[in-house]
Amino acid sequence: MSRIAQNLQAVISTIVASEHEAGRAPGAVRLLAVSKTFGPEAVLEAVQAGQRAFGENYLQEGVDKIRALAAATPTPDQALEWHFIGPIQSNKTRPIAEHFDWVHTVEREKIALRLNEQRPAGLAPLSICIQVNISGEASKSGAAPDEVLALARAVAALPRLRLRGLMAIPEPEDDVAKQRAAFRRVRELYEELRAQGLPLDTLSMGMSGDMRAAVLEGATIVRVGSAIFGARSYAATTQ
């Protein structure tokens, strides 16, 4: 078994244990393997170990990998699911809309409108998570919590998009109780939106260092990179 396959199994075991600890159904949480800065060969190792959903932060790097891996997964039952999880500039919405299945980082209506306009008619609607700046950090992307309801309604009204839920990257904390408190605020906002009639089914929260806390607080997708692929080098990344 390869190192990546071993790491993948360890992460899945952590998720399963956290689901059990939280009293949640087995399989309630999906693993998104964050493959940014790692080449197609690393992704292929994870594919061969059973992983199907991958997250990319850098647009050109992600598109290059999507194209490279298409030949390795030629049939529909082998098709990979690609999630864009990086900041979105207005001039880069078209390739995101054309190549990805999910976008986790919509924070402005302008971006949602462009993604909707540029999503090819032959593809399924693009699954969308609204990024929430739950910790109020000036350096972090995301809509303020009090802006999310209006943005969610705007996204839900767009025919080429499918509103799925919320994504958040809280301020880093080593203390599990503090991690859980931040994720709880995201879940409470999610529940408020559902109470308003919005058809949400996804909470994208938790990474390598805090995925247990995220699962305990209701995450349905955890985004894990370094715990699967190892330490990153950013020297050769492309936007």
Steps between C-alpha positions, in 0.01 A plus 500: 500500500635844405564775755208703364270196522609441861444867588160493333394201707617672820297813419192294418540314831508835684184611323322173580602521867385863519165411341454229762601736783245756378225240467475564127417245232794324334582676174348832611829677428670506160876536461625762256869432428673836449758436233634852444876511421507123443521364146266268312704196605419568869131542418508174304644318803204626705258399221646152497438485876133583447483880535277679248455863617790747478538868592718753322589857604692614193302526179753417228659222706156355562391514136827337393438213744137458395614460140789269592280273715213481250689240297565293812128490593332451161162353600216673691527267799866599535439874456661725757327789673693829501442776755641851468587622851720804435427874479316597182595798285237629256721438197539131589138396538460354149753213531370426850145478364615284208719247684393458863205321660493700825610845616538556876612863500218721371492814712346760265191507281709626206703177502185288520346684204811444288520131589134461411540676164812301411393151610463295179143390431611141442629462856305450820447815709815602687478411871567808714603559859506853636820578687436659840763703685381361831792635708487852352866495396595795280749284309250223423255468211132441549172679548415639841239285680236774473549512121455129440119477486466752216787340308357151549163612364670656197696181428194279546318699231764437230409210267852380413606488865386271781533645848634227729614663823770689685877481517721650769864513605495623862798665663756228584469362852679215675233465768224262393234685699583824317504316166157360575363840605590651161356208306186515715442860387518386137255218566258733678509737201439203269200398708364857491518497120324164480227638728454777242420234241836483322578144378841452661664161551871578537731633770854515362723551803799339663851431374793281602544666841137538606292245311392316818352819646330575168340155479381529861328828406327378187740523205388303195823561303848524651781639284823312575828544317826470691381204710453311171766632264766627743672836546457745214748702299351819354796591279345384174131572552307673225189710527 
